[in-house]
């Protein structure tokens, strides 16, 4: 998979801006953006609970993958000093227009997040909701996030969960009903879930690494990595929980608080492999 294929897919339509969502409203009008925002928070009502936009006041924030700018507007309204990057011109244009409607501003750049044009330790918060798993090399983005976060800064992000109802439906349609039940969930996701090469993970995979990191933190680097809880309670509440009740939701959220530079958060993500 090449990043060019991922970019081409999202250039056609920034996430959450399909005509079935926006109807016949004028593109990038105030009503068009209201439809996009309403749909996003109706479908993912846990986003504000996890993001906690209000904590962005006065913080230097980078969002990786701005899409149509729905969350970016919330960060800007909260008083964050906003910067945003996206792989596509379409998303940068949409986000800039969205901000302008509210009289808000952000430094926006079209760049590949696998190589970010920012100095080391330059952000208090890095936010990325449902983006990293679309990259050809997610570990490179994680390297960059860790590099640009200040000591004590926060990374807030979401990844797709592999064993979910969405994935199982895709597998039935594209594997079982086509006489190819041997196809893995990871293979089905990579070929049939949005842009080419989409990846997904399991909470227990992240949890195992969180426990390993915590031990590493205590003994060597004094990092602190903790899960961000949203949605159903259960055995994973003290680990990295699922976001939707019943454990069949498609998203896993994570919050990390890095200290001095080291490879710990990179290891946390690098060890994740689809199966």
Phi and psi in degrees as GROMACS dihedral restraints (atoms count N, CA, C in turn):
[ dihedral_restraints ]
;  ai    aj    ak    al  type     phi  dphi    fc
    3     4     5     6     1  -111.8    20    10
    4     5     6     7     1   149.3    20    10
    6     7     8     9     1   -60.5    20    10
    7     8     9    10     1   -25.5    20    10
    9    10    11    12     1   -62.8    20    10
   10    11    12    13     1   -36.0    20    10
   12    13    14    15     1   -69.4    20    10
   13    14    15    16     1   -39.4    20    10
   15    16    17    18     1   -64.1    20    10
   16    17    18    19     1   -45.0    20    10
   18    19    20    21     1   -62.4    20    10
   19    20    21    22     1   -43.8    20    10
   21    22    23    24     1   -59.9    20    10
   22    23    24    25     1   -39.6    20    10
   24    25    26    27     1   -62.2    20    10
   25    26    27    28     1   -48.8    20    10
   27    28    29    30     1   -81.5    20    10
   28    29    30    31     1   -19.0    20    10
   30    31    32    33     1   -65.2    20    10
   31    32    33    34     1   -31.8    20    10
   33    34    35    36     1   -65.8    20    10
   34    35    36    37     1   -31.3    20    10
   36    37    38    39     1  -166.3    20    10
   37    38    39    40     1   105.5    20    10
   39    40    41    42     1   -55.1    20    10
   40    41    42    43     1   149.3    20    10
   42    43    44    45     1   -52.7    20    10
   43    44    45    46     1   130.5    20    10
   45    46    47    48     1    82.1    20    10
   46    47    48    49     1    15.3    20    10
   48    49    50    51     1  -118.7    20    10
   49    50    51    52     1    22.6    20    10
   51    52    53    54     1   -60.7    20    10
   52    53    54    55     1   149.1    20    10
   54    55    56    57     1   -56.4    20    10
   55    56    57    58     1   -30.2    20    10
   57    58    59    60     1   -69.9    20    10
   58    59    60    61     1   -15.3    20    10
   60    61    62    63     1   -91.6    20    10
   61    62    63    64     1   -43.6    20    10
   63    64    65    66     1   -93.3    20    10
   64    65    66    67     1   -14.1    20    10
   66    67    68    69     1    64.1    20    10
   67    68    69    70     1  -141.5    20    10
   69    70    71    72     1   -98.8    20    10
   70    71    72    73     1    15.3    20    10
   72    73    74    75     1   -66.0    20    10
   73    74    75    76     1   148.7    20    10
   75    76    77    78     1   -59.9    20    10
   76    77    78    79     1   130.8    20    10
   78    79    80    81     1   -58.5    20    10
   79    80    81    82     1   131.0    20    10
   81    82    83    84     1    63.7    20    10
   82    83    84    85     1    20.9    20    10
   84    85    86    87     1   -81.2    20    10
   85    86    87    88     1   170.3    20    10
   87    88    89    90     1   -60.0    20    10
   88    89    90    91     1   -41.5    20    10
   90    91    92    93     1   -68.5    20    10
   91    92    93    94     1   -35.4    20    10
   93    94    95    96     1   -61.7    20    10
   94    95    96    97     1   -47.2    20    10
   96    97    98    99     1   -67.3    20    10
   97    98    99   100     1   -34.4    20    10
   99   100   101   102     1   -62.1    20    10
  100   101   102   103     1   -38.8    20    10
  102   103   104   105     1   -65.4    20    10
  103   104   105   106     1   -41.8    20    10
  105   106   107   108     1   -63.4    20    10
  106   107   108   109     1   -46.0    20    10
  108   109   110   111     1   -65.0    20    10
  109   110   111   112     1   -45.2    20    10
  111   112   113   114     1   -59.4    20    10
  112   113   114   115     1   -45.1    20    10
  114   115   116   117     1   -62.9    20    10
  115   116   117   118     1   -43.4    20    10
  117   118   119   120     1   -60.1    20    10
  118   119   120   121     1   -48.1    20    10
  120   121   122   123     1   -82.7    20    10
  121   122   123   124     1   -16.3    20    10
  123   124   125   126     1   -75.4    20    10
  124   125   126   127     1   -39.7    20    10
  126   127   128   129     1   -77.8    20    10
  127   128   129   130     1   -31.2    20    10
  129   130   131   132     1  -131.1    20    10
  130   131   132   133     1    66.7    20    10
  132   133   134   135     1   -66.1    20    10
  133   134   135   136     1   -12.5    20    10
  135   136   137   138     1   -80.4    20    10
  136   137   138   139     1   -10.2    20    10
  138   139   140   141     1   -56.7    20    10
  139   140   141   142     1   -51.7    20    10
  141   142   143   144     1   -60.3    20    10
  142   143   144   145     1   -35.0    20    10
  144   145   146   147     1   -64.5    20    10
  145   146   147   148     1   -39.5    20    10
  147   148   149   150     1   -78.5    20    10
  148   149   150   151     1   -47.3    20    10
  150   151   152   153     1   -68.6    20    10
  151   152   153   154     1   -40.0    20    10
  153   154   155   156     1    50.3    20    10
  154   155   156   157     1    65.7    20    10
  156   157   158   159     1   -53.9    20    10
  157   158   159   160     1   -31.4    20    10
  159   160   161   162     1   -60.6    20    10
  160   161   162   163     1   -24.0    20    10
  162   163   164   165     1   -76.4    20    10
  163   164   165   166     1    -1.9    20    10
  165   166   167   168     1   -81.4    20    10
  166   167   168   169     1    -7.2    20    10
  168   169   170   171     1   -55.5    20    10
  169   170   171   172     1   120.4    20    10
  171   172   173   174     1    78.4    20    10
  172   173   174   175     1    -5.8    20    10
  174   175   176   177     1   -85.0    20    10
  175   176   177   178     1   146.4    20    10
  177   178   179   180     1   -85.0    20    10
  178   179   180   181     1   116.0    20    10
  180   181   182   183     1  -122.3    20    10
  181   182   183   184     1   140.0    20    10
  183   184   185   186     1  -120.2    20    10
  184   185   186   187     1   127.0    20    10
  186   187   188   189     1  -104.3    20    10
  187   188   189   190     1   128.0    20    10
  189   190   191   192     1   -98.1    20    10
  190   191   192   193     1   112.6    20    10
  192   193   194   195     1    87.9    20    10
  193   194   195   196     1    78.2    20    10
  195   196   197   198     1   -81.5    20    10
  196   197   198   199     1   -18.6    20    10
  198   199   200   201     1    58.0    20    10
  199   200   201   202     1  -129.0    20    10
  201   202   203   204     1   -90.6    20    10
  202   203   204   205     1     7.8    20    10
  204   205   206   207     1    82.5    20    10
  205   206   207   208     1    13.4    20    10
  207   208   209   210     1   -62.5    20    10
  208   209   210   211     1   -53.3    20    10
  210   211   212   213     1   -70.6    20    10
  211   212   213   214     1   -33.6    20    10
  213   214   215   216     1   -61.3    20    10
  214   215   216   217     1   -40.0    20    10
  216   217   218   219     1   -61.4    20    10
  217   218   219   220     1   -38.5    20    10
  219   220   221   222     1   -65.0    20    10
  220   221   222   223     1   -42.4    20    10
  222   223   224   225     1   -62.4    20    10
  223   224   225   226     1   -43.3    20    10
  225   226   227   228     1   -65.7    20    10
  226   227   228   229     1   -40.9    20    10
  228   229   230   231     1   -62.2    20    10
  229   230   231   232     1   -32.6    20    10
  231   232   233   234     1   -75.4    20    10
  232   233   234   235     1    -9.6    20    10
  234   235   236   237     1    99.3    20    10
  235   236   237   238     1    15.1    20    10
  237   238   239   240     1   -73.6    20    10
  238   239   240   241     1   151.2    20    10
  240   241   242   243     1   -87.1    20    10
  241   242   243   244     1    99.8    20    10
  243   244   245   246     1   -91.7    20    10
  244   245   246   247     1   138.9    20    10
  246   247   248   249     1  -132.4    20    10
  247   248   249   250     1   145.5    20    10
  249   250   251   252     1  -144.0    20    10
  250   251   252   253     1   144.0    20    10
  252   253   254   255     1  -129.4    20    10
  253   254   255   256     1   153.9    20    10
  255   256   257   258     1  -154.6    20    10
  256   257   258   259     1   155.1    20    10
  258   259   260   261     1   -74.4    20    10
  259   260   261   262     1   -15.2    20    10
  261   262   263   264     1  -119.9    20    10
  262   263   264   265     1   148.3    20    10
  264   265   266   267     1   -68.4    20    10
  265   266   267   268     1   -34.3    20    10
  267   268   269   270     1   -59.5    20    10
  268   269   270   271     1   -42.7    20    10
  270   271   272   273     1   -70.0    20    10
  271   272   273   274     1   -41.1    20    10
  273   274   275   276     1   -62.2    20    10
  274   275   276   277     1   -43.5    20    10
  276   277   278   279     1   -62.9    20    10
  277   278   279   280     1   -45.3    20    10
  279   280   281   282     1   -64.1    20    10
  280   281   282   283     1   -43.3    20    10
  282   283   284   285     1   -66.7    20    10
  283   284   285   286     1   -40.2    20    10
  285   286   287   288     1   -62.3    20    10
  286   287   288   289     1   -42.2    20    10
  288   289   290   291     1   -66.3    20    10
  289   290   291   292     1   -39.6    20    10
  291   292   293   294     1   -63.0    20    10
  292   293   294   295     1   -45.8    20    10
  294   295   296   297     1   -61.6    20    10
  295   296   297   298     1   -43.5    20    10
  297   298   299   300     1   -60.8    20    10
  298   299   300   301     1   -35.1    20    10
  300   301   302   303     1   -61.0    20    10
  301   302   303   304     1   -26.7    20    10
  303   304   305   306     1  -103.3    20    10
  304   305   306   307     1     5.3    20    10
  306   307   308   309     1    68.6    20    10
  307   308   309   310     1    31.9    20    10
  309   310   311   312     1  -112.4    20    10
  310   311   312   313     1   164.5    20    10
  312   313   314   315     1  -138.6    20    10
  313   314   315   316     1   148.9    20    10
  315   316   317   318     1  -150.4    20    10
  316   317   318   319     1   150.4    20    10
  318   319   320   321     1   -83.4    20    10
  319   320   321   322     1   109.0    20    10
  321   322   323   324     1  -111.7    20    10
  322   323   324   325     1   139.0    20    10
  324   325   326   327     1  -138.3    20    10
  325   326   327   328     1   139.5    20    10
  327   328   329   330     1   -89.6    20    10
  328   329   330   331     1   104.4    20    10
  330   331   332   333     1  -143.5    20    10
  331   332   333   334     1   161.6    20    10
  333   334   335   336     1   -85.0    20    10
  334   335   336   337     1   121.3    20    10
  336   337   338   339     1   -67.6    20    10
  337   338   339   340     1    -7.9    20    10
  339   340   341   342     1   -70.3    20    10
  340   341   342   343     1   -12.7    20    10
  342   343   344   345     1  -147.5    20    10
  343   344   345   346     1    96.1    20    10
  345   346   347   348     1   -90.8    20    10
  346   347   348   349     1   137.8    20    10
  348   349   350   351     1   -88.2    20    10
  349   350   351   352     1    51.9    20    10
  351   352   353   354     1  -130.7    20    10
  352   353   354   355     1   152.8    20    10
  354   355   356   357     1   -71.9    20    10
  355   356   357   358     1   159.7    20    10
  357   358   359   360     1   -58.5    20    10
  358   359   360   361     1   147.0    20    10
  360   361   362   363     1    50.5    20    10
  361   362   363   364     1    51.0    20    10
  363   364   365   366     1  -113.5    20    10
  364   365   366   367     1     0.2    20    10
  366   367   368   369     1  -132.0    20    10
  367   368   369   370     1   144.5    20    10
  369   370   371   372     1   -84.0    20    10
  370   371   372   373     1   -33.4    20    10
  372   373   374   375     1  -136.5    20    10
  373   374   375   376     1   133.4    20    10
  375   376   377   378     1  -117.8    20    10
  376   377   378   379     1   129.0    20    10
  378   379   380   381     1  -125.4    20    10
  379   380   381   382     1   135.1    20    10
  381   382   383   384     1  -153.1    20    10
  382   383   384   385     1   108.7    20    10
  384   385   386   387     1  -107.3    20    10
  385   386   387   388     1   104.1    20    10
  387   388   389   390     1    71.4    20    10
  388   389   390   391     1    39.1    20    10
  390   391   392   393     1  -123.3    20    10
  391   392   393   394     1   -47.7    20    10
  393   394   395   396     1   -57.0    20    10
  394   395   396   397     1   -35.5    20    10
  396   397   398   399     1   -69.1    20    10
  397   398   399   400     1    -7.9    20    10
  399   400   401   402     1   -90.5    20    10
  400   401   402   403     1   -10.8    20    10
  402   403   404   405     1   -76.2    20    10
  403   404   405   406     1   151.7    20    10
  405   406   407   408     1   -65.4    20    10
  406   407   408   409     1   -37.5    20    10
  408   409   410   411     1  -131.5    20    10
  409   410   411   412     1    79.9    20    10
  411   412   413   414     1   -56.9    20    10
  412   413   414   415     1   -32.0    20    10
  414   415   416   417     1   -63.5    20    10
  415   416   417   418     1   -28.3    20    10
  417   418   419   420     1   -69.6    20    10
  418   419   420   421     1   -37.3    20    10
  420   421   422   423     1   -64.4    20    10
  421   422   423   424     1   -40.8    20    10
  423   424   425   426     1   -64.8    20    10
  424   425   426   427     1   -39.8    20    10
  426   427   428   429     1   -54.5    20    10
  427   428   429   430     1   -46.0    20    10
  429   430   431   432     1   -68.0    20    10
  430   431   432   433     1   -41.5    20    10
  432   433   434   435     1   -58.7    20    10
  433   434   435   436     1   -46.1    20    10
  435   436   437   438     1   -65.3    20    10
  436   437   438   439     1   -35.7    20    10
  438   439   440   441     1   -65.9    20    10
  439   440   441   442     1   -41.8    20    10
  441   442   443   444     1   -89.2    20    10
  442   443   444   445     1   -12.3    20    10
  444   445   446   447     1   -75.9    20    10
  445   446   447   448     1   138.4    20    10
  447   448   449   450     1   -74.9    20    10
  448   449   450   451     1   154.9    20    10
  450   451   452   453     1   -55.0    20    10
  451   452   453   454     1   129.7    20    10
  453   454   455   456     1    85.7    20    10
  454   455   456   457     1    -2.2    20    10
  456   457   458   459     1   -73.5    20    10
  457   458   459   460     1   175.6    20    10
  459   460   461   462     1  -125.8    20    10
  460   461   462   463     1   138.8    20    10
  462   463   464   465     1  -109.9    20    10
  463   464   465   466     1   128.0    20    10
  465   466   467   468     1  -123.2    20    10
  466   467   468   469     1   121.1    20    10
  468   469   470   471     1  -151.0    20    10
  469   470   471   472     1   167.8    20    10
  471   472   473   474     1  -134.1    20    10
  472   473   474   475     1   139.1    20    10
  474   475   476   477     1  -123.6    20    10
  475   476   477   478     1   155.1    20    10
  477   478   479   480     1   -69.9    20    10
  478   479   480   481     1   144.1    20    10
  480   481   482   483     1   -92.8    20    10
  481   482   483   484     1   131.5    20    10
  483   484   485   486     1   -68.8    20    10
  484   485   486   487     1   -49.0    20    10
  486   487   488   489     1   -90.4    20    10
  487   488   489   490     1    88.8    20    10
  489   490   491   492     1  -139.5    20    10
  490   491   492   493     1   164.8    20    10
  492   493   494   495     1   -60.5    20    10
  493   494   495   496     1   -37.7    20    10
  495   496   497   498     1   -59.7    20    10
  496   497   498   499     1   -47.0    20    10
  498   499   500   501     1   -65.7    20    10
  499   500   501   502     1   -42.8    20    10
  501   502   503   504     1   -62.5    20    10
  502   503   504   505     1   -38.8    20    10
  504   505   506   507     1   -63.3    20    10
  505   506   507   508     1   -42.8    20    10
  507   508   509   510     1   -61.9    20    10
  508   509   510   511     1   -39.8    20    10
  510   511   512   513     1   -66.3    20    10
  511   512   513   514     1   -43.2    20    10
  513   514   515   516     1   -59.9    20    10
  514   515   516   517     1   -46.2    20    10
  516   517   518   519     1   -69.5    20    10
  517   518   519   520     1   -41.6    20    10
  519   520   521   522     1  -104.9    20    10
  520   521   522   523     1    -6.0    20    10
  522   523   524   525     1  -123.2    20    10
  523   524   525   526     1   -65.9    20    10
  525   526   527   528     1   -60.0    20    10
  526   527   528   529     1   -52.5    20    10
  528   529   530   531     1   -72.1    20    10
  529   530   531   532     1   -11.0    20    10
  531   532   533   534     1  -104.4    20    10
  532   533   534   535     1    13.9    20    10
  534   535   536   537     1    71.7    20    10
  535   536   537   538     1    26.4    20    10
  537   538   539   540     1  -129.4    20    10
  538   539   540   541     1    58.6    20    10
  540   541   542   543     1   -66.0    20    10
  541   542   543   544     1   -12.0    20    10
  543   544   545   546     1   -75.9    20    10
  544   545   546   547     1   -11.4    20    10
  546   547   548   549     1   -65.0    20    10
  547   548   549   550     1   134.5    20    10
  549   550   551   552     1   -78.6    20    10
  550   551   552   553     1   161.6    20    10
  552   553   554   555     1   -61.1    20    10
  553   554   555   556     1   -39.0    20    10
  555   556   557   558     1   -62.7    20    10
  556   557   558   559     1   -40.2    20    10
  558   559   560   561     1   -66.2    20    10
  559   560   561   562     1   -42.4    20    10
  561   562   563   564     1   -62.8    20    10
  562   563   564   565     1   -44.9    20    10
  564   565   566   567     1   -61.6    20    10
  565   566   567   568     1   -42.9    20    10
  567   568   569   570     1   -64.0    20    10
  568   569   570   571     1   -27.8    20    10
  570   571   572   573     1  -107.1    20    10
  571   572   573   574     1   -14.3    20    10
  573   574   575   576     1  -134.0    20    10
  574   575   576   577     1     2.7    20    10
  576   577   578   579     1  -110.3    20    10
  577   578   579   580     1    98.9    20    10
  579   580   581   582     1    58.3    20    10
  580   581   582   583     1  -134.5    20    10
  582   583   584   585     1   -70.6    20    10
  583   584   585   586     1   158.3    20    10
  585   586   587   588     1   -57.8    20    10
  586   587   588   589     1   133.6    20    10
  588   589   590   591     1    87.7    20    10
  589   590   591   592     1    13.5    20    10
  591   592   593   594     1   -57.2    20    10
  592   593   594   595     1   137.1    20    10
  594   595   596   597     1  -114.8    20    10
  595   596   597   598     1   164.0    20    10
  597   598   599   600     1  -153.6    20    10
  598   599   600   601     1   158.1    20    10
  600   601   602   603     1  -135.3    20    10
  601   602   603   604     1   173.4    20    10
  603   604   605   606     1  -115.1    20    10
  604   605   606   607     1   143.8    20    10
  606   607   608   609     1   -56.5    20    10
  607   608   609   610     1   -37.4    20    10
  609   610   611   612     1   -69.0    20    10
  610   611   612   613     1   -28.3    20    10
  612   613   614   615     1   -63.8    20    10
  613   614   615   616     1   -46.8    20    10
  615   616   617   618     1   -65.1    20    10
  616   617   618   619     1   -40.2    20    10
  618   619   620   621     1   -63.2    20    10
  619   620   621   622     1   -41.6    20    10
  621   622   623   624     1   -59.0    20    10
  622   623   624   625     1   -42.5    20    10
  624   625   626   627     1   -70.8    20    10
  625   626   627   628     1   -34.1    20    10
  627   628   629   630     1   -61.0    20    10
  628   629   630   631     1   -43.7    20    10
  630   631   632   633     1   -63.3    20    10
  631   632   633   634     1   -41.1    20    10
  633   634   635   636     1   -64.7    20    10
  634   635   636   637     1   -41.0    20    10
  636   637   638   639     1   -64.7    20    10
  637   638   639   640     1   -42.4    20    10
  639   640   641   642     1   -58.0    20    10
  640   641   642   643     1   -40.7    20    10
  642   643   644   645     1   -65.6    20    10
  643   644   645   646     1   -44.2    20    10
  645   646   647   648     1   -62.2    20    10
  646   647   648   649     1   -39.3    20    10
  648   649   650   651     1   -61.4    20    10
  649   650   651   652     1   -47.9    20    10
  651   652   653   654     1   -63.7    20    10
  652   653   654   655     1   -34.8    20    10
  654   655   656   657     1   -96.1    20    10
  655   656   657   658     1   -20.0    20    10
  657   658   659   660     1  -133.0    20    10
  658   659   660   661     1   -52.7    20    10
  660   661   662   663     1  -112.5    20    10
  661   662   663   664     1    -7.2    20    10
  663   664   665   666     1    59.9    20    10
  664   665   666   667     1    29.5    20    10
  666   667   668   669     1   -76.4    20    10
  667   668   669   670     1   159.3    20    10
  669   670   671   672     1  -130.4    20    10
  670   671   672   673     1   121.0    20    10
  672   673   674   675     1  -123.6    20    10
  673   674   675   676     1   123.4    20    10
  675   676   677   678     1  -133.1    20    10
  676   677   678   679     1   152.2    20    10
  678   679   680   681     1   -75.5    20    10
  679   680   681   682     1   154.9    20    10
  681   682   683   684     1  -106.1    20    10
  682   683   684   685     1   116.2    20    10
  684   685   686   687     1   -88.8    20    10
  685   686   687   688     1   133.7    20    10
  687   688   689   690     1  -155.3    20    10
  688   689   690   691     1   138.0    20    10
  690   691   692   693     1    92.6    20    10
  691   692   693   694     1  -140.8    20    10
  693   694   695   696     1   -70.0    20    10
  694   695   696   697     1   146.0    20    10
  696   697   698   699     1   -85.1    20    10
  697   698   699   700     1   174.3    20    10
  699   700   701   702     1   149.4    20    10
  700   701   702   703     1  -161.8    20    10
  702   703   704   705     1   -63.4    20    10
  703   704   705   706     1   -24.9    20    10
  705   706   707   708     1   -91.0    20    10
  706   707   708   709     1     3.6    20    10
  708   709   710   711     1   -56.1    20    10
  709   710   711   712     1   -37.9    20    10
  711   712   713   714     1   -88.6    20    10
  712   713   714   715     1     3.6    20    10
  714   715   716   717     1  -118.9    20    10
  715   716   717   718     1  -132.8    20    10
  717   718   719   720     1  -112.0    20    10
  718   719   720   721     1   102.4    20    10
  720   721   722   723     1   -84.5    20    10
  721   722   723   724     1   163.2    20    10
  723   724   725   726     1   -71.1    20    10
  724   725   726   727     1   155.2    20    10
  726   727   728   729     1   -93.2    20    10
  727   728   729   730     1   -23.1    20    10
  729   730   731   732     1  -116.4    20    10
  730   731   732   733     1   145.6    20    10
  732   733   734   735     1   -56.4    20    10
  733   734   735   736     1   145.0    20    10
  735   736   737   738     1    88.5    20    10
  736   737   738   739     1    -6.1    20    10
  738   739   740   741     1    73.3    20    10
  739   740   741   742     1    13.5    20    10
  741   742   743   744     1  -114.5    20    10
  742   743   744   745     1    10.7    20    10
  744   745   746   747     1   -68.6    20    10
  745   746   747   748     1   162.8    20    10
  747   748   749   750     1   -97.7    20    10
  748   749   750   751     1     5.9    20    10
  750   751   752   753     1  -124.0    20    10
  751   752   753   754     1   146.9    20    10
  753   754   755   756     1  -129.9    20    10
  754   755   756   757     1   126.4    20    10
  756   757   758   759     1  -101.5    20    10
  757   758   759   760     1   153.5    20    10
  759   760   761   762     1  -146.9    20    10
  760   761   762   763     1   141.7    20    10
  762   763   764   765     1  -129.9    20    10
  763   764   765   766     1   130.0    20    10
  765   766   767   768     1  -127.1    20    10
  766   767   768   769     1   144.5    20    10
  768   769   770   771     1  -123.1    20    10
  769   770   771   772     1    88.5    20    10
  771   772   773   774     1   -77.4    20    10
  772   773   774   775     1   150.7    20    10
  774   775   776   777     1  -105.1    20    10
  775   776   777   778     1  -133.2    20    10
  777   778   779   780     1   -59.7    20    10
  778   779   780   781     1   150.9    20    10
  780   781   782   783     1   -54.4    20    10
  781   782   783   784     1   134.2    20    10
  783   784   785   786     1  -164.6    20    10
  784   785   786   787     1  -176.8    20    10
  786   787   788   789     1   -97.5    20    10
  787   788   789   790     1     8.2    20    10
  789   790   791   792     1   -61.0    20    10
  790   791   792   793     1   -56.6    20    10
  792   793   794   795     1   -62.4    20    10
  793   794   795   796     1   -30.4    20    10
  795   796   797   798     1   -63.3    20    10
  796   797   798   799     1   -43.5    20    10
  798   799   800   801     1   -61.8    20    10
  799   800   801   802     1   -37.4    20    10
  801   802   803   804     1   -54.7    20    10
  802   803   804   805     1   -41.8    20    10
  804   805   806   807     1   -91.0    20    10
  805   806   807   808     1   -34.1    20    10
  807   808   809   810     1   -62.3    20    10
  808   809   810   811     1   -29.9    20    10
  810   811   812   813     1   -75.3    20    10
  811   812   813   814     1    -5.2    20    10
  813   814   815   816     1   -85.3    20    10
  814   815   816   817     1   126.0    20    10
  816   817   818   819     1  -135.4    20    10
  817   818   819   820     1   137.4    20    10
  819   820   821   822     1   -70.5    20    10
  820   821   822   823     1   149.9    20    10
